[in-house]
Amino acid sequence: MNRRPQLTIVAPSASPEEAAAVVAALEQFMRETSPTPAPAGERVGRWTRSALLEGVRDAPAAWGDADPWGR
């Protein structure tokens, strides 16, 4: 998705070359002063994400000494 605004100049006295120069300068300014993208987070596999959302653990060893079934 393009979130950049579409720049246009509405000035009856400006020549097409002058308007283009102003728009180019504004676009360059926006490129140079834009925030850096956030670093990508650690990627989690689909099965792992599904298990995490369901609250499932991967093995009895992950439960430590507690038996999840109360035995």
C-alpha positions in Angstrom: 0.0 0.0 0.0 1.4 3.4 -1.0 0.9 5.8 1.9 2.7 8.7 0.4 0.6 11.7 -0.5 0.2 12.6 -4.2 1.9 16.0 -4.5 0.6 18.6 -6.9 1.2 22.3 -7.2 -1.7 24.7 -7.8 0.0 27.9 -8.8 -1.3 29.7 -11.9 1.9 31.7 -12.3 4.4 28.7 -12.1 5.7 27.2 -15.3 5.4 23.4 -15.6 9.2 23.2 -15.1 9.1 25.2 -11.9 6.2 23.2 -10.5 8.0 19.9 -11.3 11.2 21.2 -9.6 9.2 22.1 -6.5 7.5 18.7 -6.4 10.8 16.9 -7.0 12.4 18.8 -4.1 9.5 18.0 -1.8 9.6 14.3 -2.7 13.4 14.2 -2.1 12.9 15.9 1.3 10.2 13.3 2.2 12.5 10.4 1.2 15.5 11.8 3.2 13.5 12.6 6.4 11.3 9.5 6.5 11.6 7.3 9.6 13.6 4.1 9.2 11.5 0.9 9.0 11.1 -1.1 12.2 13.2 -4.2 12.4 11.3 -7.4 11.5 10.4 -9.5 14.5 11.5 -13.1 14.9 9.4 -15.2 12.6 7.3 -17.9 14.3 6.2 -21.0 12.3 2.5 -21.5 11.7 2.3 -24.6 13.9 4.1 -22.9 16.7 1.9 -19.9 16.5 -1.2 -22.0 16.5 0.0 -24.0 19.6 0.9 -20.7 21.4 -2.5 -19.3 20.7 -4.2 -22.5 21.9 -1.9 -22.6 25.0 -0.5 -26.0 24.1 3.0 -27.1 25.3 5.3 -29.1 23.1 6.3 -32.0 25.4 5.8 -33.3 29.0 9.4 -32.2 29.7 8.3 -28.7 29.3 5.9 -29.1 32.2 8.8 -29.9 34.7 7.8 -31.9 37.7 4.1 -31.1 37.5 1.9 -33.7 35.7 -0.7 -31.7 33.7 -3.3 -34.5 34.3 -2.8 -34.5 38.1 -1.2 -38.0 38.4 
